[in-house]
Amino acid sequence: MRINKNRLVETASAMIDVHSFTGDEQKMAQLMVSFYERMGLQVQWQQVEEGRANALGTWRGTGGGKTLMFNGHMDTSYSGREPWLKNVPGFQPNAFVKNNRLYGLGISNMKGALACYVEAVRSLQDAGVRLRGDVLIAAVCGEIEKTQYAEAQGSQYRGYAAGSRYLVTHGGVADMCLLGEPTEGKVVLGHFGALWLRIRTHGNFIHTAFSEGKRDQNSILRMHEVTNAVLEWIPEWESDVSNSYRGASAIVNVGAVRGGFGWRVSRTPHHTDLFLDIRVPPTKEMGVARREVLDFVRSLATRFPDYGIEGEVYVTAPGAEIEEGHELVQAVDAAHEQVFGEVPSRDVTRWFSDASALTRYGIPTLNYGTSTGLMDVELGENLDIDGLVKTAETYALVAQRICA
């Protein structure tokens, strides 16, 4: 078995060259289908919604072996059209190589992994390997952490495993799954989930000319006090032993604040919202986490009785974990050691992955993949090409071990 370096780079470059921001993944799915067809894989097209699809390719085994899924999302973290990124070449859908590194939008998260899946299967086919079990390559839409909210409606806001949830309810299941998120070559045994919380303060709606002596009724200024109370609470959540996992503590981010009208600041805002991203360990049920954070909101309402405080939980994306002794973990350990010369280290991450949806459908899922990619200040997102080659080889060896 030999990884074809030039072919791998060509495949990854073709993927980079297709713009596939969340909500616009269909052309990327069509590209994946073209790869599957050339490889002789069985193709299943899953139309998730207009303009976006999953592409599932199956390399059929001879029978009697376990089925391994390689899963990767096609949507990119950025569109490349953001004002602060539009002039950075590595954040554009145009691949280029410099100093043995491959640059381009999405190469790290996670088109590099998708290319490695394709090359891993190709290398096994080139070597005349026949596996007993099936190998699935699932290229899915809608993974990036985002959600529809208020006026933010449409497919570009439907992430958080939208594609993988559709996948598993339409035939895309396996005995286990290797998810090639960028983990720096570490085996991620578990990752935190996310709960998004909105806290609202109410206030008067009044013209500036009549606001004298009523500043304490301004919802923005009321939120300033509430924010201070939130900052007092955050360390409590983060240090709570029930919110830790494998030595990693939870984390809370103050992600957004909205209040008032920039086009009409002659009026005080009738309400102001504060948005929190609260990370939850995979060992805590989301129902429990929801109750705990809303109890905190109730305590704020008691502390500030005149502010009309209310709370809303609008995202609950559970974490995921896999047992240390699972055969997929053992297979990755052995393959990684064979390719890299050492056993991979372990990690726990506080980012989300599609393992959340897959594990809840009974598919043990392991996150293991390439480096996160050095974000070159001038050139942008990139990956080391030799690292891609070794990752593809590791994936091929894992498939051999799992699928017999």
Summary of the structure (lengths in Angstrom):
residues: 404
radius of gyration: 23.5
end to end distance: 15.3
largest distance: 82.4
contacts: 1448
relative contact order: 0.20
helix: 36%
strand: 25%
